[in-house]
C-alpha cells in the first residue's frame, strides 16, 4: 500500500517565493542535542522501500516514554524520513490556546534541503550555504505563534524590534503601521493571520491535523495587506499543519502553495508543566480533530 501526500512537486516560478517566505519564518537556534532514542522503521532512498504509515504505527508504536524523550532541540537532529515517521504516529490533540514559542528547521532529505542536491555542483553548494544562512537569520524574525482557540485564529509572533523594523522598511511600511500590529502589552508584533481548523494532513491522510491556513488571512479582522499578503492567497499561500507530541508540544509542517518546505515546533512551557505529569500516568490525549480509525498507542 502506498502512502498518501508524501511531498509534492513545485513550480519553477514558485522557488523564489518559497525562499523569500522562508526568510520571514524561524530557525533551530542554539544548541541542538543528539537524536532521540526512539524506534524508527528501516527505509531506503527509493520510495518503494518506505513503510506504509499504518503498518509503521502498528509495528513501531511510540510509547509515552518515547514521546517524553522528544524536545524541540532533538527533533531538529532527525532526517526528514525520521520526522515524517514521527509525525505520522501522532494525532492532532487539542487546538492550542495562547502563546507558543516556535523554532523551524530544514531537515536533511526533505523540503528545501533537497534543492542543493537537485541543482548539484557549485550551484547546489551555494544554495546549501544560503539555506543555512536563512535558518539563522529567520530565527530572529519569528519566535512562535499566538492562538485564539475561541475565534479559531492564529498569528505569527515577532519579538525582535530590529527584525520588525527591517521588515517594515523592506515592505515600505511606516512606523504607524507597525504600532497597529503590536500586542496589547507592546512587547511583540503579530503578523500573518491564519484560520485555524481541523483538516486532512497533506502527509498522512489517515487522520486529521490542526491546520493554520494563511490563504484566508484576509478574512480575519486586523488583516493588513501591506505585510500579511506575503503569506496569503495572493502571496506564498502558506498552509501549516501541526500534531501533538505531548501536552504543550506540537510538531508542525509548512507548505507554500501545497509544496512542503520545512518543519517547525511549537512549545508552551505553561501547558507542558501543567499537563506532563497527568500524561505520564494515563497517556490520555484530548482530541479536537478526527483521530482516524487506527487508534494511537501511547502506552508505557
ChimeraX attribute file (.defattr): number of C-alpha atoms within 10 A of each C-alpha:
attribute: neighborCount
match mode: 1-to-1
recipient: residues
	/A:1	9
	/A:2	11
	/A:3	16
	/A:4	14
	/A:5	12
	/A:6	13
	/A:7	15
	/A:8	15
	/A:9	8
	/A:10	15
	/A:11	9
	/A:12	7
	/A:13	8
	/A:14	14
	/A:15	14
	/A:16	10
	/A:17	16
	/A:18	22
	/A:19	16
	/A:20	14
	/A:21	19
	/A:22	21
	/A:23	20
	/A:24	22
	/A:25	27
	/A:26	24
	/A:27	30
	/A:28	23
	/A:29	17
	/A:30	9
	/A:31	8
	/A:32	14
	/A:33	13
	/A:34	12
	/A:35	16
	/A:36	18
	/A:37	10
	/A:38	15
	/A:39	15
	/A:40	17
	/A:41	16
	/A:42	11
	/A:43	13
	/A:44	10
	/A:45	9
	/A:46	7
	/A:47	11
	/A:48	12
	/A:49	10
	/A:50	17
	/A:51	18
	/A:52	16
	/A:53	23
	/A:54	15
	/A:55	12
	/A:56	18
	/A:57	22
	/A:58	14
	/A:59	12
	/A:60	15
	/A:61	20
	/A:62	23
	/A:63	16
	/A:64	20
	/A:65	14
	/A:66	17
	/A:67	18
	/A:68	16
	/A:69	13
	/A:70	19
	/A:71	20
	/A:72	22
	/A:73	20
	/A:74	16
	/A:75	25
	/A:76	28
	/A:77	20
	/A:78	18
	/A:79	16
	/A:80	19
	/A:81	20
	/A:82	20
	/A:83	20
	/A:84	18
	/A:85	22
	/A:86	24
	/A:87	23
	/A:88	21
	/A:89	23
	/A:90	25
	/A:91	27
	/A:92	28
	/A:93	24
	/A:94	17
	/A:95	23
	/A:96	26
	/A:97	18
	/A:98	13
	/A:99	20
	/A:100	23
	/A:101	17
	/A:102	26
	/A:103	24
	/A:104	29
	/A:105	26
	/A:106	24
	/A:107	22
	/A:108	16
	/A:109	15
	/A:110	19
	/A:111	20
	/A:112	22
	/A:113	20
	/A:114	16
	/A:115	18
	/A:116	19
	/A:117	15
	/A:118	10
	/A:119	13
	/A:120	12
	/A:121	10
	/A:122	10
	/A:123	13
	/A:124	16
	/A:125	14
	/A:126	13
	/A:127	18
	/A:128	18
	/A:129	11
	/A:130	13
	/A:131	19
	/A:132	15
	/A:133	13
	/A:134	19
	/A:135	22
	/A:136	18
	/A:137	19
	/A:138	24
	/A:139	25
	/A:140	21
	/A:141	24
	/A:142	27
	/A:143	22
	/A:144	25
	/A:145	23
	/A:146	19
	/A:147	22
	/A:148	16
	/A:149	15
	/A:150	10
	/A:151	10
	/A:152	15
	/A:153	21
	/A:154	27
	/A:155	23
	/A:156	22
	/A:157	24
	/A:158	25
	/A:159	19
	/A:160	16
	/A:161	14
	/A:162	11
	/A:163	18
	/A:164	18
	/A:165	15
	/A:166	13
	/A:167	16
	/A:168	17
	/A:169	12
	/A:170	10
	/A:171	11
	/A:172	11
	/A:173	15
	/A:174	11
	/A:175	11
	/A:176	8
	/A:177	13
	/A:178	17
	/A:179	12
	/A:180	13
	/A:181	16
	/A:182	17
	/A:183	14
	/A:184	9
	/A:185	6
	/A:186	10
	/A:187	11
	/A:188	17
	/A:189	21
	/A:190	22
	/A:191	25
	/A:192	24
	/A:193	30
	/A:194	29
	/A:195	22
	/A:196	25
	/A:197	18
	/A:198	18
	/A:199	17
	/A:200	16
	/A:201	22
	/A:202	21
	/A:203	20
	/A:204	20
	/A:205	17
	/A:206	19
	/A:207	19
	/A:208	24
	/A:209	31
	/A:210	27
	/A:211	23
	/A:212	26
	/A:213	24
	/A:214	30
	/A:215	23
	/A:216	18
	/A:217	27
	/A:218	20
	/A:219	12
	/A:220	15
	/A:221	9
	/A:222	14
	/A:223	17
	/A:224	17
	/A:225	13
	/A:226	12
	/A:227	19
	/A:228	22
	/A:229	21
	/A:230	21
	/A:231	26
	/A:232	24
	/A:233	17
	/A:234	12
	/A:235	17
	/A:236	23
	/A:237	24
	/A:238	25
	/A:239	24
	/A:240	25
	/A:241	27
	/A:242	28
	/A:243	27
	/A:244	27
	/A:245	26
	/A:246	26
	/A:247	26
	/A:248	22
	/A:249	24
	/A:250	26
	/A:251	25
	/A:252	23
	/A:253	24
	/A:254	22
	/A:255	22
	/A:256	24
	/A:257	21
	/A:258	17
	/A:259	21
	/A:260	25
	/A:261	24
	/A:262	23
	/A:263	27
	/A:264	25
	/A:265	27
	/A:266	25
	/A:267	22
	/A:268	19
	/A:269	15
	/A:270	13
	/A:271	17
	/A:272	15
	/A:273	11
	/A:274	12
	/A:275	14
	/A:276	15
	/A:277	12
	/A:278	12
	/A:279	17
	/A:280	17
	/A:281	11
	/A:282	12
	/A:283	18
	/A:284	14
	/A:285	18
	/A:286	13
	/A:287	13
	/A:288	17
	/A:289	19
	/A:290	17
	/A:291	17
	/A:292	12
	/A:293	8
	/A:294	11
	/A:295	11
	/A:296	17
	/A:297	16
	/A:298	20
	/A:299	15
	/A:300	12
